[in-house]
Amino acid sequence: MSMQVILAQALLGLNVGVFYAMLSLGLAVIFGLLNIINFAHGAMYMLGAFIALIGYSLLEQWFGISLQVGFWGSLLVAPLLVGLLGILIERTMLKRLADLDHIYGLLLTFGITLILQGLFANYFNVSGTPYPGQPESLSGVVNLGFMYFPTYRLFAIVFSLVVCFATWYFIEHTKLGSRLRAGVENPNLTQAFGLNVPLMVTLTFGFGAALAGLAGVLAAPIYSVSPLMGADLIIVVFAVVVIGGMGSIMGAILSGLALGLIEGLTKVFYPPAASTVIFFLMVLVLLFRPAGLFGKEK
């Protein structure tokens, strides 16, 4: 086994890991700050990819609008629209379940997932539709010395890392982030100081959904855009969040990146285990450290 092959597969694993990290980050933000288990997160990821696809090639065909939203525009438009949908879901549905057991929120978001998947499956190919809008500036390959790596995939890695760590810094090291955490830990006291806690909760859920939509746009040029693309990924992402620690922002990021690398390297050393290694590690973490690698023991 040559070092060149190992490094190449590790980089491909990191490419998968950044999507694990971004989706896990959105889940961790929503659960850690709001205590909501959002099973619709994968559907938000799928929705972001479809907004990019529709904006690029189907606006005129479907709506008669002579407008094409390119990849760069989709990086702004898709997270905004998905975030607004998240806000609508939180204000009209999840808010009513705030004082009930977590299972009710999980069941509600699972139902939303099935509705969105069924809706898009009626109009799009379940096996996937290629996204044709990858920018020319990101086409081609980069010579890294040990392999030629697609320029777009390298961009996706760097861009995702910047988004992940910027989100962590915002939540952990800014005044607004500290107010948000205070509103979660002691909402009554925070509200007494004049902060609108319900609005903070709604915007946080919308932000977590927007992260999933952004990940969907980034994934569109790499993977086929499919109604089931979120369902295929959400179970793995939940496992990543459990390993990192439910609600741990940095845990979600580092675990997502590390598990992507581990999955990639497993394809080199023992390919049959590549699709299950994350779940095996999740079982070990639950047995020996139930709060997760970065979570706080109660």
N, C-alpha and C positions, 0 to 999 in steps of 0.2 A: 504494500500500500504506500504510494508515494505521498510526500508531504504536499505536493501540488494538488493532488486530488482532495486531500483532507482540507486544505485551505479553501479550495473552490467550493466544496460542499458546506463548509462553515459559513462562507459568505452568503450562499443561497439560503442557508438556515437563518441567518440574520435578517435576510430579506423577508422571510415569513415571520420572524420574531417581531419586527417592527409593527406588523399588523396585529399580532397578538397583544403587543404592548399598548397600541392606541385603543383597541377595543376594550382591553382590560382596564385601561385608565378611565375610560368613560364609565364602565361599570363600577369601578372603585369610587369614583367621585360621587356617583348617584347613591351607592350603598353606604359609603363611609360618611357622607354628609347628610343623607336623607333617610337612611335605613330602608330603602326601597330596593327589592330584588327585581330588576328590570329585565324580564325575559325577552322583551321586544327589542333589545339592543341589536341583535342580529338583523332584525327586519329594518332597523334604521340604517344599518350598514348597507344592506341591499338597496334601500330606497335612495341613498346617496349615489350609488353606482347608476341606478336607473335614471335619476335626474340628469346626471352627466350624459348618459346615452340619449335620452329624449331631447335634451337641450342641443345636442350636437347634430342629430340627424333626423329627428321626427317632428319638430315643431311645425314645419311647413306642411308636411304630409298629413298630420293629424288636425292641426288647428288653423292652417292657412296663414301662419305667421312667418313672414320672410325674415327670419332671424336665426342666426346660428350662435349658440353659446359654446365657445371653445373650452379646452381643458382648463386654462387659467381662469376663465370666468366661472367655470363649474366649481373650482376650489373655493370660491366665495359664495356662489348662489346655492349650491347643494347643502352645505352646512347650515346656511341661514334658513332654508326652507324646512330641513329636517329638524332644526332647533325649534322653529315655530310650531311644528307638529308636536314635538315633545312638550312644549309649553301648553298647547291645547289639551293634550292627554292628561297632563298633571292637573290643570285647572278644572277640567270637566269630569275626570274619572278618578284619578288616584287620590285627589284631595278628599274625596268622600270616604276613602278607605284608610285614612291616616291613622286613626286610633284602633284599627283592627289588626289582627295577626298578619305577619308577613306573607302567609300563604295566599291571602286574598289578592294582594298586589301581584304576586307571582302568577296566579291563575288569570287575572285580568290582562296582564301584559302577554301571557301565553296566547290568550284569545285574540289580542290585537295582532300578534305575529301571524296566526293562522289566517286572519282576515286579509292582511296585506299580502301574504304569500299567494292566497287564492286569487286575489284581485289581479296581481301581476301575471300569474300563471294563465289567466284567461286570454291575455294579449301577447305574451312573449313566450319564446321557446324555453322550455324547462331545462334543456340541455345547454343553454347559454347562447348569448349573442355577442360577437366581438365588438369592442369599442373602437371606432375608427379615428378618434380624435387625438391620438397621442401627438404632442407638438414635434415639429421637425427639429427643433433645437435639442430635443432629448432623444432623438433617434440615434442609431448606431451603437458602437461599443467603445469601452475604455480599456486600454491595455494596463492592467495592474501588475504586470510582471509574471505572476503565476497563472493568470488566466485573462481572457477577454470577457469583460462583464458589461451587460447592457447598460447604457447611459441612464435610461429611465429608471431602472431598478436601483441604481446608485443614488439617483435623485430622491426616490421614494424613501430610501433608508435615511438619508441625511435630513430630509424635510420632516419625516416622522419623529426622528430623535429630537429635533428642535422643538416641535410642537409638544412632545411629551414632557421634556424637561422645563419648557416655559410654563406649562400648566402646573407642574409640581412647584416651581418657584412662586407662581402667582398665589397658589393656595397656602403655601407654607411660610412665605416670607414677605407678603405685602399686607398693608393695613386692611384692604378690602377682604383679603383671604382670611385674616384673623377675625374680622367681624362675622364672616360667614361661618367659620368654625365655632365661634362663640354662640351664634344663633342656633346652631345644632345642639351644642352641649347644654345650653340653658336658655331656651327660647323666651321664657317669661321675663327673665332679667334683661335679656338683650332688647326685647320689645319695650321694656320700661325706659330704656335709654333712647328711645325714639327711632329705632331701626325697624323697618318693615320686614319682619321675618317671613311671612307667607310669600311676599314677592321674591325674597332671596331664595326660598325653597323652589319656587317655580322657575326662576332663571337658572338655578343650578341644574335642575332636571333638563331644561332646554339645552344648556351647555354640554351636558353629558351626551345627549342625543346628537348634538351637532358634531361632536368628536367622532361618533360612529359614522355619520354622514360623510365627514371629511375622509375617513379611512376608506369608505366605499368609493369615493372619487379616485383616490390614489390607487385602489385595487383594480379599477375598471380597465386600464390599459394592459394589465398583467394577466388577469383572469377573465374568463367569459362572464358577462353580466347575466345572471340567472336569478329567477325568483327564489331559488333554494340556496343561494350562495351564503346567506346569513345563517340559515339553519345548519348548514354543513360546518360552520365555524363557531357558533355560539356555545356549544357544549365544551369545546376545547378551551374557549376563552373563560368560561366559568371555572374550569379546572385550573387555569392559570391564576385566576383571582384567588381561589382557595389556597393554592400553594404560596402565593405572595402574602396572603393575609387579607381577609375581607375588610375593605375600607382603607387599606394602606395604599396611598398614592405611589410612593416610591417602590413599594413591594410589587405593585402591578406592573410598573415599567420594567424593573430589573428582572422580574420573573418572566415576563413576556419575552424579553430579549434573550435571556438565558435558555429558556425552554425551546425557543426557535433554533438556537444553536445546537442544543442537545438533540433535537429532532433531526436536524440536518446531518449531524455527525453519526447518528444512529443509522441513517440510510447508507453510510459508508461501511460501518463495522458489522451491523446486523439488520439488514433492510426489513425483514418481517416484523420487527418490533417498532418500526418508526411511527406507525399510526397509534400505538398503544403506550409508548414510553411515558408520555405526559400523564396519563391516567394512573400508571404504575407509581410514578413519583407522587401524585396526589394522594394515593392510598397511604404511602409511607409517611407523608407529611401529616395527614389526619391521624395516623396512629401515634406518632411520636411528638408532634407539635400541632395540636388542633387549631390553634389561632393563626397558623401560617408562619412562614419564615420571617416575615417582617411585621406580623400582627402583634398586638398587645395581649398578653395573657390576662384573663379576668380573675 
